[in-house]
């Protein structure tokens, strides 16, 4: 299912961007001669913003929909944050503590806005393709989310440490920002392509995943998320 693939990519990219800072941020902050307690507070900025804004993103995803729009905008915000934190060599900024703080705040907002809607989007997609609205479906989606998040949490620190050691923090953060921007483009193009598909054209995946033998009824095309 392409819609689920978009969710998987977004979760992995978001979790990787969060994990990237674990082995890299402290070393990058050494140039500012901060105390260990201040460095510890810097590590709290992005997760803190993420935690405080998560209920808002969840409410918007649940009540208003537009989950893929949130995933796109959140990924773009995360990309901007990483380009600022580096800062990216091609934007002509010098490393600054306040720019890093601003970048961490934007990253917490952006990654939260991208990750939180993925669960609701996956649930909507699963139900639209024939899975029942019960705890089994929610458990399946929860397992998918946690598996992808764990993979991203592994890839982020691993690749981040290597990239910083070989190319420095500026280029390493630029790579992460580029991946988030690429994810935003992929989700956006997916939405555009789905909207341009004629009403009579269908994907094979629009058939119920469990088949008629499981007692699952077909769904109308109007129920499919865009």
N, C-alpha and C positions, 0 to 999 in steps of 0.2 A: 504494500500500500504506500504510494508516494506520500500521502498525508502523514502517515506514521513515521516515514523516513525523515521528513522535515522536523518532526518532534524529536526524534533520536539525535539528529545532528545538532539541534539547538541545545539539548540537554548536555551533550558531550562538550560542546564549545563553551557553554556557560560554566559548567563545573571545572573545565580546564582553566578558564580565565581566573576563577577564584583560587584554584590550587597553585597557579603559576607564581603567586606572590609569596608563598610559604618559604621557598629557598632563596628568593631573589631580593625581596624588599629590604630586609635588614642590611644586606651588603650594599645596596644602593643608597641607603640612608646614612651610611658611615661617613660620607663626605660632609655631612652637615654637623658632625660631632655632637650628636644627640645622646642623652643619657638612656640607659636601658629601659627605664620606665616610660620615657617619651616614645621610644621605638615601639614598645608594647602597645601604647595608646594608638599609634599609627596603624598597627595591625587590627585594631578594633573598629576603625572608621568604616571600611567597606562592609564587613559583616553586620555592624550595628545599623547602618542605613538599610541594608538588605532586610534585617529582622523587623525594623520598625515600619517599613513600607510594604512588607509582604502581605499583611491583611488587606491593604488598599488594593494591591494588584489582584489578589484573590477575589475581592468583591467585584472589581471591574470585570474580570474574566467570567465570573459566575453570573452576574446580573446584566452586564452590557454586551458580553460576547467580544467580538473583534480580537480573538486570541492571536491570530497570525499577525494582525497589525501590531499588537503589543510585542510579539516576538521579534518582528522586524525593527521596530523603533528601539526596543531595549538592546538589541544586538548592535545597532548603530551607536547608541549612547555608550555602550561598553567599548566599542572601537575608538570613539573619540577620547574616552578616558585613558586608554592605554597609550594612545598617541601623545597625549599631554604628559603622562607620568614619565615617559622615557627621558626627555621628550624625543619624539621621532627626529632623526637627523635632518630630514628634509623640511621641517617646519621652521627652523631657524630660532628656536628658543633655547635658553640656557637652563640647566637644571635648577629648580627652585623648590623649596620646601612647600610653599603655598600652592604652587601648581600641582605638586604631588597630592596635597590634601584635597584640592578641588577635584583632581582626577579620581581619587579614592571615593569621594562622595558620589560623583557621577557614575562610577563603576558600580557602586552599591545599588543605585537607582536603576541603572540600565540592565545589569545582570538579573536583578530581581524582577524587573518588568519583562525580561525575556524568559526566565525559567518558570516563574509561578504559573503562567497561563498554559504551559505545556501539558500539565496533568489534565486540566479541563478540556483542552483541545484533543488529547488522546482519548478521553472518555467519550466526547461527542463523536469522534470519528468511529470508534468501536461500535457505539450504539447505532450510528447511521448505517453501518455495514452489516448489521444483523445481530450483533451480540446483545444479550438481554441486559436490561437495566437492573442488575443485582450485584451482590457482593463479589460474585465470581469475576465479573468484568472489572470491578474496581480493584480487586486483588491482582488481576492480570496487568492492569495499567500501572498499579503501584510497583509491581515487580519490574516492569520495563523501565519505569522512571529510576528506581534505585540502582538497577544494573548499569544504566547509561551514566548516571551521576557518579557512581563508583569508578567507572572506566575513565571518565573525565577527570575525577579527582586523582587518579593515578597518573594519567598522561600529563596533566598540567605541571606538577612539580618536577616530574622526570625530564620532560622536554625543556621546562623553564631553566632548571639548573644547568643543563647542557648548553643551551643557547646563550645564557649569560656568561658562562665560562669561556665559550668560544668567540662570541661576538659582542659581548657587553650588554648591559641592561637596556640601553636605548634601542638597539636593533632587536633584542629579544622581545621587548614590549611591543615593538612595531609589528613583529610577526603575529603576536597574539591579537593585536588590534586589527590586523589584516584578515585573520581568520574570522573574527566576529563580523567584520564588514562583509566578508564573503558569505557568511551564513545569512546575513540580512538580505543580501542580493538574491540568494537562492530561494529563501522563503517568499520574497516579493515576486520573483518571476514565477514561482509555483502558483501563487494566488492569481496572477495575471493570466497564466495559461489556463487555469481551471475556469476562470470567468469567460474566456474566449471560446471554450469548447461548446459547440452547438448542442442544443437541448436533446437532439436525437442521438448524439454520439455518447457512448458509454464506455466505461472501463470494465474489465472483467471483475475487478475488485468490488464493483458495486453490487455483486451478488452476495447474499448472506454468507458469512464465513462458516457458519455451522451447517449450512444446507438445510433442505426441507425436512430431512430425516430427523433433525434435532428439534423440530417443532418451532423453528424460528421463521417468522413471516418476513416477506420481502419489504423493503422500504422504498418510498418514493424518492425520486431524484431531488425533490425540493428539500428533503431532510438532510442531504449531504452538506457538510460544512464546506465553506469556500476558503 
